[in-house]
């Protein structure tokens, strides 16, 4: 009996590995078929996440419209996509110059986007602007600029493209948001306010357009980290705040977020929250035990103001 079990174990492991491989291949092919020939618009395509989304959707056979505020970087992305693509299975991306913080130009750019293919099937609102500092030291001018880039820009573009989706009774709008659309973190007042506003808008929009078969999805990671930066270990035992904050600010790799965006489109998910258990717990604590949450956050602010930072 013991010998038989030992002999069966490798076969069992081999069988499980084979099933996992088949599942991954089917998922990959399903992802491709879900976006093949679809017109996909990606804002801020020149960012780390934007590039990864462009790669994933381009490989899947989508007809891409890549938007960004720097033409040279858009062309570099274009060349990178073309150099590794199979021309028989992919479409040549279209490039559109777009700065979402300049609200006055968004309507005209939306017309240019529609002119590329005559319609839009999937809009990925990815653009974002960050700022960090005490509220009283951030100018109102900068507050407005953050709101334009993170809220008014995306909703202006969405409103301009939405009538086309409604008239065709098909389409999907994806907002790449942030954990700070769920809870506020000190020294990020303008950024958190813009993310709360954006999430509120798209949550309301989801219900409004459901009858037209237009899907609205939100993907909220903690933070999207750079390609080569890993979180430091740090001394978490120093305080509950440091442990909480460092766990909260663990970033998600752009590749992982891009793949989740693809899954969200494929499965037509309404809301995705990408985080490890600590940030997820923070959201629930903020909801059900707000006084405790506020006390922990306030404790961290006092430490930050009173204790010099290392380095």
Buried (B, 14 or more C-beta within 10 A) or exposed (E): EEEEEEEEEEEEEEEEEEEEEEEEEEEEEEBBEBBBEBBBBBBBBBBBBBBBBBBBBBBBBBBBBBBBBEEEBBEEBBEBBEEEBEEEEBBEBBBBEBBBBEBEBBEEBBEBBBEBBEBBBBBBBBBBBBBEEEEEEBEEEBBEBBBBBBBBBBBBBBBBBBEBBBEBEBBBBBBBBBBBBBBBBBBBBBBBBBBBBBBEBBBEBBEEBEEBEBBBBBBBBBBBBEEEEEEEEEEEEEBEBBBBBBBBBBBBBBBBBBBBBBBBBBEEBBBBBBBEEBBBBBBEBBEEEEEEBEEBBEBBEEBBEEEEEEE
